[in-house]
Amino acid sequence: MNLDPKQTEALRAVVETGSFEQAAQRLHLTASAVSQRVRALESKLGNPLVVRSRPARATPVGQRLLQYLRRVMQLEADLATDLAVENYSPLSLTIALNADTLGTWFFPALAQALVNEEVLIDLTVEDQDYTYALLESGMAIGCIGSEEKPMKGCFAEPLGVMRYRLIASKSFCARWFAQGLNRNDARRAPVVAYSHKDTLQASFLETRFGLLADAYPCHYVPGTEPHLAAIRHGLGYGMVPELLLGNGLEGLVDLAPDFPCDVRLFWHSWKVQSPRMEALSQQIIGAARSVLGHGF
Protein backbone atom coordinates (compact mmCIF):
# COMPACT_ATOMS: atom_id res chain seq x y z
CA MET A 1 0.00 0.00 0.00
CA ASN A 2 1.33 3.40 -0.99
CA LEU A 3 1.05 6.07 1.67
CA ASP A 4 0.60 9.70 0.69
CA PRO A 5 3.51 11.63 2.27
CA LYS A 6 1.33 14.74 2.72
CA GLN A 7 -1.23 12.70 4.63
CA THR A 8 1.35 11.00 6.85
CA GLU A 9 3.03 14.35 7.47
CA ALA A 10 -0.33 15.74 8.64
CA LEU A 11 -0.82 12.79 10.98
CA ARG A 12 2.62 13.24 12.54
CA ALA A 13 2.08 16.96 12.99
CA VAL A 14 -1.28 16.46 14.72
CA VAL A 15 0.04 13.89 17.18
CA GLU A 16 3.30 15.73 17.86
CA THR A 17 1.63 19.11 18.46
CA GLY A 18 -1.50 17.74 20.12
CA SER A 19 -4.02 19.62 17.95
CA PHE A 20 -5.15 20.15 14.37
CA GLU A 21 -4.76 23.92 14.78
CA GLN A 22 -1.11 23.75 15.85
CA ALA A 23 -0.42 21.14 13.18
CA ALA A 24 -1.87 23.57 10.62
CA GLN A 25 0.48 26.31 11.81
CA ARG A 26 3.47 23.97 11.51
CA LEU A 27 2.50 22.89 7.98
CA HIS A 28 1.33 26.35 6.85
CA LEU A 29 -2.13 24.98 6.07
CA THR A 30 -5.65 25.51 7.39
CA ALA A 31 -6.91 23.25 10.17
CA SER A 32 -9.56 22.02 7.75
CA ALA A 33 -6.92 20.95 5.21
CA VAL A 34 -5.01 19.05 7.90
CA SER A 35 -8.19 17.35 9.03
CA GLN A 36 -9.04 16.35 5.45
CA ARG A 37 -5.60 14.79 4.96
CA VAL A 38 -5.83 12.81 8.19
CA ARG A 39 -9.36 11.64 7.35
CA ALA A 40 -8.23 10.58 3.88
CA LEU A 41 -5.43 8.52 5.43
CA GLU A 42 -7.87 6.98 7.92
CA SER A 43 -10.22 6.11 5.07
CA LYS A 44 -7.40 4.50 3.08
CA LEU A 45 -6.28 2.37 6.04
CA GLY A 46 -9.80 1.63 7.24
CA ASN A 47 -9.04 2.60 10.83
CA PRO A 48 -9.23 5.74 12.99
CA LEU A 49 -5.71 7.06 13.59
CA VAL A 50 -6.32 10.03 15.88
CA VAL A 51 -8.43 10.44 19.01
CA ARG A 52 -10.01 13.88 18.62
CA SER A 53 -9.40 14.99 22.19
CA ARG A 54 -7.44 17.78 23.86
CA PRO A 55 -4.66 17.08 23.34
CA ALA A 56 -5.18 14.95 20.24
CA ARG A 57 -3.46 11.58 20.49
CA ALA A 58 -2.86 8.55 18.32
CA THR A 59 -5.08 5.48 18.45
CA PRO A 60 -3.32 2.09 18.78
CA VAL A 61 -3.34 1.77 14.98
CA GLY A 62 -2.08 5.34 14.71
CA GLN A 63 0.74 4.52 17.11
CA ARG A 64 1.81 1.56 14.98
CA LEU A 65 1.78 3.75 11.88
CA LEU A 66 3.87 6.43 13.62
CA GLN A 67 6.39 3.80 14.68
CA TYR A 68 6.66 2.68 11.07
CA LEU A 69 6.97 6.23 9.74
CA ARG A 70 9.78 7.15 12.15
CA ARG A 71 11.72 4.03 11.24
CA VAL A 72 11.29 4.69 7.51
CA MET A 73 12.49 8.29 7.96
CA GLN A 74 15.56 7.03 9.80
CA LEU A 75 16.41 4.45 7.12
CA GLU A 76 15.84 6.97 4.31
CA ALA A 77 18.18 9.47 5.97
CA ASP A 78 20.90 6.84 6.22
CA LEU A 79 20.40 5.80 2.60
CA ALA A 80 20.58 9.42 1.45
CA THR A 81 23.91 9.80 3.23
CA ASP A 82 25.29 6.63 1.64
CA LEU A 83 24.23 7.74 -1.84
CA ALA A 84 25.58 11.27 -1.46
CA VAL A 85 28.78 10.94 0.49
CA GLU A 86 29.95 14.45 -0.36
CA ASN A 87 26.76 16.09 0.90
CA TYR A 88 26.10 16.79 4.57
CA SER A 89 23.04 14.78 5.53
CA PRO A 90 22.64 14.47 9.29
CA LEU A 91 20.40 11.79 10.77
CA SER A 92 17.64 13.10 13.03
CA LEU A 93 16.66 10.88 15.95
CA THR A 94 14.00 11.35 18.62
CA ILE A 95 15.08 9.78 21.90
CA ALA A 96 13.16 9.70 25.17
CA LEU A 97 15.18 9.65 28.39
CA ASN A 98 14.94 10.54 32.06
CA ALA A 99 16.17 13.88 33.38
CA ASP A 100 18.94 12.40 35.54
CA THR A 101 20.47 10.56 32.60
CA LEU A 102 20.45 13.80 30.61
CA GLY A 103 21.81 15.77 33.56
CA THR A 104 24.68 13.42 34.40
CA TRP A 105 26.36 11.02 31.98
CA PHE A 106 24.56 11.36 28.61
CA PHE A 107 26.44 14.27 26.99
CA PRO A 108 29.89 13.74 28.55
CA ALA A 109 29.85 10.15 27.34
CA LEU A 110 28.09 10.54 23.98
CA ALA A 111 28.76 14.02 22.59
CA GLN A 112 31.69 12.91 20.42
CA ALA A 113 29.74 9.91 19.09
CA LEU A 114 26.84 12.18 18.11
CA VAL A 115 29.28 14.44 16.26
CA ASN A 116 31.07 11.55 14.56
CA GLU A 117 27.84 9.87 13.43
CA GLU A 118 26.37 13.21 12.24
CA VAL A 119 23.27 12.77 14.37
CA LEU A 120 20.75 15.49 15.17
CA ILE A 121 18.95 14.62 18.37
CA ASP A 122 15.44 15.55 19.43
CA LEU A 123 15.36 14.68 23.14
CA THR A 124 12.14 14.19 25.05
CA VAL A 125 12.64 14.25 28.83
CA GLU A 126 10.25 12.13 30.88
CA ASP A 127 10.31 10.18 34.13
CA GLN A 128 12.17 6.87 33.70
CA ASP A 129 8.92 4.95 34.30
CA TYR A 130 7.22 6.72 31.38
CA THR A 131 9.81 6.94 28.57
CA TYR A 132 8.77 3.48 27.31
CA ALA A 133 5.28 4.82 26.55
CA LEU A 134 6.80 7.37 24.15
CA LEU A 135 8.55 4.61 22.19
CA GLU A 136 5.33 2.58 22.25
CA SER A 137 3.30 5.51 20.94
CA GLY A 138 5.68 6.15 18.04
CA MET A 139 6.86 9.47 19.49
CA ALA A 140 10.45 8.21 19.91
CA ILE A 141 12.75 5.86 18.02
CA GLY A 142 14.63 4.82 21.18
CA CYS A 143 14.36 5.36 24.91
CA ILE A 144 16.20 5.03 28.21
CA GLY A 145 13.94 3.95 31.03
CA SER A 146 13.19 1.52 33.82
CA GLU A 147 10.95 -0.87 31.84
CA GLU A 148 12.69 -4.23 31.48
CA LYS A 149 10.43 -5.98 28.97
CA PRO A 150 11.01 -5.06 25.31
CA MET A 151 8.16 -4.10 23.02
CA LYS A 152 7.39 -6.41 20.11
CA GLY A 153 9.99 -5.83 17.39
CA CYS A 154 12.34 -4.10 19.81
CA PHE A 155 15.18 -5.09 22.13
CA ALA A 156 15.92 -3.99 25.70
CA GLU A 157 19.58 -3.85 26.76
CA PRO A 158 20.44 -3.37 30.45
CA LEU A 159 22.54 -0.24 30.98
CA GLY A 160 23.25 -0.42 34.69
CA VAL A 161 21.97 1.10 37.91
CA MET A 162 21.44 4.75 38.71
CA ARG A 163 21.95 5.05 42.47
CA TYR A 164 20.16 7.76 44.43
CA ARG A 165 20.79 9.17 47.91
CA LEU A 166 18.25 10.88 50.15
CA ILE A 167 19.86 14.30 50.51
CA ALA A 168 19.17 17.50 52.48
CA SER A 169 21.11 20.64 53.38
CA LYS A 170 22.62 20.90 56.84
CA SER A 171 20.35 23.82 57.72
CA PHE A 172 17.30 21.82 56.62
CA CYS A 173 18.35 18.88 58.79
CA ALA A 174 18.87 21.17 61.79
CA ARG A 175 15.35 22.51 61.36
CA TRP A 176 13.40 19.39 60.48
CA PHE A 177 15.46 16.33 61.43
CA ALA A 178 17.44 17.38 64.50
CA GLN A 179 16.90 13.87 65.89
CA GLY A 180 17.64 12.17 62.57
CA LEU A 181 15.24 10.93 59.92
CA ASN A 182 12.06 9.67 61.61
CA ARG A 183 8.39 9.14 60.80
CA ASN A 184 6.93 11.99 62.86
CA ASP A 185 9.21 14.66 61.38
CA ALA A 186 8.88 13.19 57.88
CA ARG A 187 5.14 13.92 58.03
CA ARG A 188 5.91 17.66 58.30
CA ALA A 189 9.18 18.13 56.42
CA PRO A 190 8.77 19.17 52.76
CA VAL A 191 10.04 16.87 50.02
CA VAL A 192 11.46 18.05 46.67
CA ALA A 193 10.32 15.89 43.73
CA TYR A 194 10.85 16.41 39.99
CA SER A 195 7.19 16.16 39.07
CA HIS A 196 3.98 14.45 40.06
CA LYS A 197 5.24 11.36 38.20
CA ASP A 198 8.43 11.17 40.29
CA THR A 199 7.89 8.36 42.80
CA LEU A 200 11.41 7.88 44.21
CA GLN A 201 10.81 9.85 47.40
CA ALA A 202 7.25 8.55 47.76
CA SER A 203 8.38 4.92 47.44
CA PHE A 204 11.11 5.42 50.04
CA LEU A 205 8.83 7.07 52.60
CA GLU A 206 6.09 4.50 52.10
CA THR A 207 8.55 1.60 52.42
CA ARG A 208 10.42 2.97 55.43
CA PHE A 209 7.66 4.72 57.35
CA GLY A 210 4.35 3.68 55.79
CA LEU A 211 3.66 7.27 54.71
CA LEU A 212 1.48 7.69 51.62
CA ALA A 213 2.21 10.41 49.07
CA ASP A 214 -0.39 12.82 50.47
CA ALA A 215 0.85 12.51 54.06
CA TYR A 216 3.60 15.17 53.77
CA PRO A 217 4.20 18.46 51.91
CA CYS A 218 6.01 18.36 48.57
CA HIS A 219 7.68 20.82 46.19
CA TYR A 220 7.84 19.98 42.47
CA VAL A 221 11.02 21.22 40.77
CA PRO A 222 11.73 19.77 37.30
CA GLY A 223 15.28 19.34 35.99
CA THR A 224 18.30 17.73 37.58
CA GLU A 225 20.23 20.90 38.43
CA PRO A 226 17.21 22.96 39.62
CA HIS A 227 16.08 20.01 41.73
CA LEU A 228 19.47 19.79 43.43
CA ALA A 229 19.60 23.58 43.80
CA ALA A 230 16.27 23.56 45.63
CA ILE A 231 17.66 20.97 48.04
CA ARG A 232 20.92 22.88 48.51
CA HIS A 233 18.97 26.02 49.38
CA GLY A 234 16.96 24.20 52.02
CA LEU A 235 13.52 24.08 50.40
CA GLY A 236 13.23 20.39 51.10
CA TYR A 237 14.92 17.01 50.86
CA GLY A 238 14.88 14.43 48.10
CA MET A 239 16.55 11.72 46.08
CA VAL A 240 19.68 12.90 44.24
CA PRO A 241 21.75 10.85 41.76
CA GLU A 242 24.99 9.73 43.36
CA LEU A 243 26.75 10.79 40.15
CA LEU A 244 25.92 14.43 40.94
CA LEU A 245 27.40 14.27 44.42
CA GLY A 246 30.92 13.34 43.35
CA ASN A 247 33.30 12.49 46.16
CA GLY A 248 31.73 14.70 48.81
CA LEU A 249 28.41 16.10 49.93
CA GLU A 250 29.69 19.71 50.15
CA GLY A 251 27.39 21.01 52.86
CA LEU A 252 24.74 18.36 52.27
CA VAL A 253 23.68 15.43 54.43
CA ASP A 254 22.80 11.88 53.43
CA LEU A 255 19.70 11.21 55.54
CA ALA A 256 19.68 7.45 54.90
CA PRO A 257 23.24 6.31 54.11
CA ASP A 258 22.35 2.65 54.63
CA PHE A 259 19.34 2.80 52.31
CA PRO A 260 20.26 4.05 48.83
CA CYS A 261 17.68 3.80 46.07
CA ASP A 262 18.80 1.90 42.96
CA VAL A 263 16.99 2.32 39.64
CA ARG A 264 17.80 -0.14 36.87
CA LEU A 265 17.93 1.47 33.42
CA PHE A 266 17.49 -0.10 29.98
CA TRP A 267 18.00 1.03 26.39
CA HIS A 268 15.06 0.21 24.12
CA SER A 269 15.15 0.44 20.35
CA TRP A 270 14.09 -1.46 17.24
CA LYS A 271 15.77 -4.73 16.29
CA VAL A 272 16.01 -3.65 12.66
CA GLN A 273 18.07 -0.45 12.66
CA SER A 274 19.91 1.75 10.22
CA PRO A 275 23.73 1.50 10.40
CA ARG A 276 24.10 4.84 12.18
CA MET A 277 21.32 4.06 14.65
CA GLU A 278 22.93 0.69 15.37
CA ALA A 279 26.28 2.41 15.96
CA LEU A 280 24.63 4.95 18.25
CA SER A 281 22.86 2.21 20.18
CA GLN A 282 26.17 0.51 20.87
CA GLN A 283 27.68 3.84 21.94
CA ILE A 284 24.80 4.45 24.37
CA ILE A 285 25.05 0.96 25.84
CA GLY A 286 28.83 1.10 26.21
CA ALA A 287 28.85 4.62 27.66
CA ALA A 288 26.16 3.83 30.21
CA ARG A 289 27.82 0.63 31.37
CA SER A 290 31.13 2.43 31.88
CA VAL A 291 29.47 5.01 34.16
CA LEU A 292 26.60 3.27 35.93
CA GLY A 293 26.90 0.53 38.51
CA HIS A 294 26.06 -2.88 37.12
CA GLY A 295 23.66 -4.32 39.66
CA PHE A 296 22.17 -6.89 37.26
C-alpha positions, 0 to 999 in steps of 0.5 A: 500500500502506498502512503501519501507523504502529505497525509502521513506528514499531517498525521505526525504533525497532529500527534506531535503538536496535540491539535489540528490547529497547531499542526496547521500552523506547523505545515502552513495549512488551514486546520480544515486541510489538515483534518481532510488529509488525516481523514483521507489517510484513515479512510485509506487504512480503514481505521481511525488514527487520531483520538479527537481529544485535547490534546489529540493523540494517536489510536493504537493503529495510529501509534503503529503507523507512527512507529513505522513512519519514524523508522522509515524516515531514519532508514531513508536518511541513512540511505541518502547519506550513503548515496551522497557521500559528499553532501552533509546529511545528518540523521535526526533521531527522537530519543526519550530519556529521564532527566537524571540521565540527561543531567549526568552522563549522557552528553559527557559520554556521547557528545563525540559519538553524536558528532562523529555519526552526524546525528541530530537529536530531538530529546524528550525528557520524561520520568524513567517509568514513562519513557517506554510509553513514548517509544510505544506511541511512536513518538520516539525511536529509542528510549532510556527507562526503567521498563525491562520488557522489550516491546514487540519488534524491539530489544531492551539492553540493560545499561546499569543502575542509577543510584540515588541518595536521600539528601538534604542541606545541613540547615534543613536537617537542623530545622526538620530532622534534628533527631535524625530521619524519623516518621513523625518529622517526615510527616511535616518536612517538605520533600522536593520531587521532579514532578507528580510522576516522580515516585522515588521519594514517595516509594522510600517514605512508604517503604520505610515509614508507611507514609502515603504520598499525600501525608507530607508536603512536597515541592515539584522542581523539574530538571536535575540541576534545579532540583538539586539547587532547591535541596541545597537552598533548604527548600526540602529534601529528596533523592539525588543521583549519586553521580551528581554528588561526586566524592563529597556532599559539600554542605549536604547530608545523606539522611539514609546512608544505609538505604540508597535507592537503585533504579535499573535502566534499559536502552530500548530500540528497534531490532532492525536499525539503520547503520548509524542508529545501530552504531549509536545504540552501541555507543549508548550501551557502552557509555552507560555501562562504563558510568553506571553501577552494574547491579544486574 
